[in-house]
């Protein structure tokens, strides 16, 4: 049960001291305002002491105004001054805690059971810069930051319609992290919004430090390699998804926004697709689909063909593969697994180490794998070439890096142990797993399965803007079209 504030200033101060302990950054100052005992509370680093005193001295430097009672002083500060205050005052201890940890200052007045909240936030944050994981040639260079309110302003500046709604709630029992829910009230399906809001309100997380913590609770069903929840670092991308009727979830302290629902083909889209010519954007998009298939299937298909159906390989290539395999100590199947594991170890080492040292790791790895290992006969040249092609293709679709890496290893195991039969079984299992993903009533493979009319203009290829602008895509149209087809059948 929430503990209400007392009329005694001493009791309120003791309650706050018991709540925050002997924290060195918890600042309290006993003052007399217009002859009444008060206490100013704030957290250093979250609030600005200089800004606080400037506002107080400027607004209270009027000798002719002398409230006679503590309640009159409270009303005067709340309504009769130019001090920038929050819209609502704090009435209980949990309200005071939430306001102080949000960077505001709180004024406690002896004899009043409410606290005044002053807008003195001065939190340090990373400036708006270009996102590191979503590069583009043209378009906006802005990326989300870790501060939630700054991210709200970036979206609001791009989506200036009257339908944009931004809601906040808290998640994490111990951290009480602020969560932002952004959507267009005119475009977002009410059922989708209701489900997302209810899941965010019922989070069983003890702490919430990044938006990725929410992904398992926002998805549906059991284990799947692919997720119906996407992410973006770009406000422009988030604004585009909001204009499609989707929901964007932001978490304080994380520069990654979650997009709900997320469809499979959206992993192959980028903001550059809409700032270049349609024919070139379509060509690049087809390359991405091809790179995805190569990254998943090529190593397993190569091992399967070389080990079980060598007659499928051209004679020149078959002779070279056979000669290379005889010169290495490991069979082709284990050699392919070893190279892929080694590439992942190198990638992880380069990612976690400091940036100057990371380049050195990549250089040493290239010399060892690309030159020394082949010359020493530990690895064969065809296996290294296939692994290198696969690694490059994996980075073409960075949002699918995690499932592609695991699926590639599984296809190598299936092709190396069971041959073509294992590859086919694994491929059909993969199709079933992708089709089983359903995000809030929207099939993950839309418009491939089920087929949706009017969505093919921006899936495998991108049509001209004249064609796209005739009927812009909205997520609500998928549900309505499915209902029409069910009624017709």
Buried (B, 14 or more C-beta within 10 A) or exposed (E): EEEEBBEBBEEBBEBBEEBBEEEEEBBBEEEEBBEBBBBBBBBEEBBBBEBBBEBBEEBBEEEEEEBEEBBBBBEBBBEBBEBEBBEEBBBBBBBBBBBBBBBBBBBBBBBBBBBBBBBBBBBEEEEBEEBEEBEBEEBBEBBBBBBBBBBBEBBBEBBEEEBBBBEEEBBBEEBBBBBBBBBBEEBBBEEBBEBBBEBBEEBEBEEBBBBEBBBEBBBBEEEBBBBBBBBBBBBBBBBBBBBBBBBBBBBBBBBBBBBBBBBBBBBBBBBBBBEBEBEEBBEBBEEBBEBBEBBBBBBBBBBBBBBBEEEEBEEEEBEBBBEBBEEBEBEBBBBBBBBBEBBBEBBEBBEEEEEEEBEEBEEEBEEBBBEEBBEEEBBBBBBBEBBBBBBEBBEBBEBBEEBBBEBBBBBBBBBBEBBBEBBEEBBEEBEEBBBBBBBBBBBBBBBBEEEBEEBBBBBBBBBEEEEBEEEEBBBBBBBEBBEEEEEEE
